[in-house]
Amino acid sequence: MAKSRSVFICTKCGTEHSKWMGQCQGCKEWNTLVEETQTKSKPDPRAWSGDNASSRPLKIDEVEHTTVQRFPIRDEEFSRVLGGGIVPGSVVLLGGEPGIGKSTLLLQMALKFSGTVAYISGEESPSQIKLRAERIGRTESELFLLSETKTEAIFNHLKTMRPHLVVVDSIQTLHVPHVESTPGSVAQIRESAASFIRYAKETGTPVLLIGHINKEGSIAGPKILEHMVDVVLQFEGDPNLLYRILRAHKNRFGSTHEIGLYTMEQAGLQGVANPSDLLLTKQHDGLSGNAVAVLLEGVRPMLLELQALCSTAVYGTPQRSTTGFDTRRLNMLLAVLEKRCGFRLGQKDVFLNITGGLRVDDPALDLAVIAAILSSNADEPISGKVCFAAEVGLTGEVRPVTKVEQRIREAEKLGFERIYVSGHHQIEKSHYDIAIVGLKRIEELVRAQF
C-alpha cells in the first residue's frame, strides 16, 4: 500500500517543509507555503515515456552544431516576440489576467499554423472553441480539439495523432493520476508540466501552455515552472481598453526586449503594424499639458502621448498620481524642477497619464514628462509637431539615450517638425528633414519651449 504524508511546499522556490511556517526557510518569503499530500508510488506507466537514446559525455568541440529551423508563424507580432518563429521541441508558457485574450491569441495562431495542431482544453468544450473560431472567421484548418484533463489520456491521443504543434489550455486544469492532490496544486502543475516537457524534447514537438496568474500578477503554481520551460510570455493590458501587449520575460532562443502590440476587435486580436499612428490622438492642439515622447521597446521605436495636470492642492498634502509611469520617478523629476529651475510645485497636485493604457519604463520619457508638467503649470500648449526623447539626471542635465537615430527616423516618418534630444549626442543633422534641438540642461528646455 502506498504511504502518504503531508508536506508544505513554497510556491516561490519549491522548498519543502515538514510543518507550516509563516516564512519560507529557503527564499525568506512570507505566506507562500501550501500543504500538499505526497504519496510514494510508482510513476504512471501510461504517461509519456519515449524511447530514450543512449547518451555519453561529449567534449564541446565534438558537438555538432546545426542551425535550428523554426516553424513559421503567420502572426508577425507573436513571431517577433519569440524571435522569428517557434523552435522545434520548445515549451512556451503564456500567462495573463482572466479575460485578457490568452485563449483567443493561441487559438487564432493555431488556426493559421501550417501543420497539424492538437488543441487540448480543460476549461472549454469543443463546441465553445468552435464558436470562438467562427467569430475569428477561420475554421478550415488542421486543428484537432480535445477536451481532456487526464494526462495519460492526452498522451495516448498524441501518440496516435503525432501533431506538429500542441496547445494546452490551461496547465492548471491537468491531472496526473499518480500524484495524490487536486488539479491546480503545486505538485500537479509541476508533474504535468514535466510530462509535457519530456514529450516536447523527445519528439521535437513544440508545446504552448497557458497558465493562470495569482492576485500578485505572477503565474500561479511553483516558481520552478518558469525555470522548467524555455519561453515565458506575459499578455498584458486592461480588459476594458483596446490595447494588448505581449512581452517575453524569458526566452532561451531570442531577445526578451521585443513586444507585440494587439488590438481586441470583434474578429479577434489584430496585430498593430504601426503603433505610433494608433497611440497618438493628434487632437490636443491648443491644449496645455500634452507632450509626445519617443520610446523604444526592444528595437522598435514608438511615439506616445503624455498628459499632465498641475493644480493647486485643495487639501494640505499635495497629491502625486500616475498612470503607466513610475510615481517615484515622477517625484524625482519634480524635485529636479524645483531645485534646478526654481518652479514651486511643492504645493500643487500633479497628475500624469500615459494615454492608451500602456505602462512604460523607458528613461527617454523623462524630458517629455517635464515638458508636459511645465506646459500644464504655465497653461501654455506645446505644438503637436514637437516630440521629446532624453533622460534627465538629478543634477538637471539632459542625458543621452540609446538608438537615438532610430527614434529620430520614427518621428520624421510621422511628420514631426522638431525633436528635443540630449546635446551630448553626435548627430549629423543634415541627414534628417526634422529639426533636431540638442539640450544639455533642462533650463535650456524652459527657455526654448516656454
N, C-alpha and C positions, 0 to 999 in steps of 0.2 A: 504494500500500500504506500502511495506517495505521501511524504511528510510535508506539512505546510508550516510556515512561520511568518509572522508579521515583521516587516522592516519599515523604516521610514526613510524615504529617498528624497534628496534635494532636487527640486525641479530646475535649478540653475546649473549645478555642476554634476549631479548624479551621485553624490556621496551617500553611502548607506549608513544608517544609524540604527542601533538596536532599540532605542526608545525615542519618544518625541522630545524635541528641544525647540526653544524659541529661535535659536540661532544655529545655522549650519556650521559645523566644525571644519568644513572644507573651504568654502568660499566666504564665510562670515556674513552671509546674507540672512535677514530676519524673515520669519514666517514663510519659508519656502519648503518645509518638509511635508510630505504627504505619505499616508500609510499605504503600503502595498502588501499583498499576500503572495509569498513566493512558495511554489510547490516544486520539489525536486522530482522531476520525472524526465523520461527520455524525450528528446525532441520529436515532433511530429514527422514521421517519415513521408507523409503526403505533402509537406511543404516543399518549396522549391529546393531542389538539390540536383544540379547539373553534373556532368562528368568533369571532374577537376583534372586538368592536365598536370602531369608531374612537373615539379619546378626544382630549380637548382640555383645557387648563388651565381651571379654573373659580375664580372668586372665591368666598370662603367664604359670602357672602350669597346667591350664586346656587345653591348646593347645596340641593336639595330633600330635606328630612328626613322620612322616614316611619317610623312605629313598626314594628319588626320583629315579625312574628307567629311565635312559636316553635312548634315541633312538640311537642305534649303527650306526656309520658311517664307511663305507669301505674305508675311506681315513685317513690313520694314522696321517698325518701332520695336517689336519683340526681337527681331533678328539683330538689331543694333545693340540692344541691351545684353544679349547673350554673347555677342562678339562675332556675329556673322553666320549664325545657324546653330543647330543642335548637334552636339558631339555624340557619336555612337557610344552607347554604354554609360552615358552620363545620367545623373539623377538630379532633377531640378525641383526645388521646394518653393512654392508660391504662397505667400501669406498676405492677409489684408483684412480690413474691417468687414463685418457682415453686411451684405448688400452692396459692396463696392464694385462687384463685377468680376470676381475671380473665375467663377464657373463660365460666365459668358466669354471671357477672354480666351480661356483654354478651349472651349467648345468651338468657337469660330476659327481658332488656329488649327484645331484638329480637322475641321471640315475642309480647310484649304490645303491640308497636308497631302503630298503626293505619295501615297502609300497606304497600307492597311493600318488602321488605328483602332485600338481597344480602349473604349471609354468606360471606366468602371466607376459606378456611382453608388455610394452607400446612403445617400441623402434623398435622391430623387428617383422616381420611376422612369422607365424608358419613354412613356407617353409624355411626361413633363419635359424631358430633354428634347423630344421631337417637337413639341410646341415651341420651345425656345429656338430650335434650329429653323423652324418655319418663319419665326419672327425675324431672325437674322437674314433669311432669304436664300438659304442654301441647304438642300437636303440630299442632293446627289453626290455621294462621297463614299469612299471605302471605310466608313466609320461603323464599328460594331458596338452596340450598347449592352452593358451588363450591369444589372442591379444586384450586387452581392457584397457581403461584408466578411465572409469567412475566407481566409487567405488560402486554405487548401483547395477550395472550390475554384477560386480565381486562378491559381496556378495550373489547375487541371485544364481549364479553358485556354489559358495562354499557351500551354504545350501543344494543344491542338491547332490553335489559330496561327501561332508564330507571327505576331504583328510586327510592324516596323516602328510603332510608337505606342506607348501605354500612358494613359492619363488616369489618375486616381483622385476621386473627389468624394471624401477627403480622407487623409491618413488617420484622423481621429475616430473614424467610424469602423475601421477594420478590426477584426478579432482573430487572434491566434489561439487555437484550441489548447495547446499545452501550457499556456500562461493562465493561472487562476486569478483573473481580475477582470473588471468590467472594461468594455471598449472605451477608449479615450484616456485610460490611465497611463501613467508613465511607462510601466512595463509593457503594456500592449502597444503603445506608439513606438517604443524602441524596438521591439521584436518585429513588428510589422514593417517598419522602415528597413530594418536589417535584411529581411527576406527579399524585399524589392531591390535593395542594393545588390545583393548576391545575384539575383536574377538579371539585373542590368549588366553587371560586369561579366557574367559567364556567357550571356547570349549576345552582348553588344547592342541590346535594345535600349534606347533612351526612355526614361520614365519621368513623367511630370506629376508631382504630388502637390495637392492643395492642402494647406494647413490652416487651422483656425488660430486666432490670436486671443490672448487674455486681456484683462482690463488695463494692463500696463502697456499694451501695444506690441508685445513680443509674441512670437509663435508659441502656442500652447504646447505643453509637453516638456520633456527634458531638454536642457540646453545642448546636450550631446547630439541631438537630432540635427542641429545646424552644422555640427562638425562632421557628421557622417556623410551628408550629401555633398555634391560637387558645386551646386549653384543655389544661392538663397536670394529670391526675389521678393520685393515688397511692393504691393499695389496700394497706392496712397490716394487720398482725396476725400472730400466731403460728399457723401451720397446726395446731398441737396444741391450740389454745384455741378457744373458742366464738365469740369476737367478731371482727368485721372492721370497719375504719374506712376510709371513702372521703374523701380530702381533695383540695382543689383547690390546687395550688401556683401555678397561673397561670390566670387567667380574664379574657378580654377583654370578656366580656358579663355579668359579675356579680362577686360578692364572693368572696374567697379564704378567708374566715373560717368558712364553713359546713362541716359534716361530715355524713356519712351513716353510720349505725351499723347493722350487719347481724349476724345470727347464722347460722352454717353448719349446716344441718339436712339430713336425708335428701332432702327435696324441694327442695333448692337454698338460695339465700340469702334470708333473710326479713328485711325491714326492721323496725327496732325503733322503735315509735311513742313509747314512754316509757322512755328509757334508765335513768332513776333506779331504777325498780322492778326492773330487771334487774341493775344493778350493786350494789345494796345487798343483802347477805345476810340482815340482820336476825336473825343468830344469834350475836351477840357480847355479849349482855347478861351482865354478871358477869365478863367477861374484860378484863384490862388491855391497854393498847397499841393500842386501836382508837379511831378518830375518823372522823367523817363530814365531808367538805368539800363545799362548793357551788361548782362551777366553771362557767365559761361558755365554750362552744365556738361562736364566731360570735355569734349572737343566741339560742342555745339553752342554757338552764340545765340542769345535770345534777348529781346528787349521787352521790358515790362514796365508797368506804371506804378508809381508810389504816390500815396495820398497822405498828407499830414494835416493836422488841425491843432493850432495853438489858441487857447482861450484862457481868460482869467479864471483862476481857481475859485470856485464858489465856496468850497469848504477850506479849512485850514491847511490840509495836506494836499499838495497838487498830485494829480493822477498821471501815471505813465503807463499807457496801454498800447500794445502792438498786436497785429495780426499778420502772421507769416514772417516776422522778424524777431531777433533775439532782444528781449527787453533790457537785458544787462548791457548789450552793446549800444542800445539807444541812450541809456543813462550815461554811458561813457562819452558819446558824441555830444550830448547836451552839456556835459561838464567841459568838454573842449571848447565849445562855442562860448560858454560863459567866461572861461579863463583866458582864451586867446583872442577872442573878438569882442568881449565886453557885453554880449547880449544877456540881459537879465531874464532868464527863463525859469528861475527857481520858484516863482510864484504863479506859474502858468501850467495849466493842464496841457499835456502833449499826447496826441493820439496818432498812431502810424498804422497804415494799412497797405498791404500788397494786394493789388486787385487780382481777381481770378481765383482766389483761394489757395495760392501756391505758398510754400514755405521755402525760403532761400537762405543759404548760409554764405554766399559768395561775398568776401570783403569788398569787392568792387562796388557794392551798393552804398558804401559809406557816403561818398560825395553826393549822390542823388538824395539820400536821406537828409543830409544837411541842407541841400538846396530846397527841398520840399518844406522843411521846417522854417527856413528863413522866408520863403515865399508866403507861407501862411501867417507868420508873425508880422511881416510888413504889409500883408494883403496886396502883394504885387505878383501878378501871374507870370509864369515862365512860358516862353514861346513853345508851341508844340513841335517845333523843328529843332529843339535843343535836347541833347541827352548827355549822360554823365557815366564815367567808368574810371573810378580811382578809389583807393583806400585812404583813410585818414588816420594818422597816428596821434598819440597822446600829446605830443608837442605841437600839434597843429599842422604838421607837414602833410602834403599830399603825396602819398606813396604810390609807386608803380604797381600794376597788376600783370598777371600772366596773359600771354597771347593777345596783346592789345591790338595787333594788326587785324586779327580776325574780328574783334569787336568793332573796329572802325569800319571794316568792309561791310559788316551786317547793318550798321547804322546808315552807311552810304547807300546800300541797296534799297533800304526802306524810305529813302527820300529825306533824311535828316540833313540839316544845313550846317550844324555846329555840334561838336562834341568836346567836352571838357575831360582831359586826362591829366596824368601826372607830368610835370615838366622834366622829370628825370628820364623819360623815355627818349631814345634816339630814333626819331621817326622822320622819314623823308616826306614832308608834307606835300611836295609837288606831285607825288604819286596818287593822291586822292582828290576827289572832287568835293569833299566835305571840309569845312573849316575846322582845323584842329587847334584847340587852345590848351597850352600846357601850363599847369599851375604847380607851384612849389609849396604854397601855404594857403590855408583856407581864407586868409584875409584877402588874397587876390580874387577869390571867387566872389566875396562880398562886393568888392569894388567893380568887378567886371560885369556881374549879373544884376546887382541890386543898387 
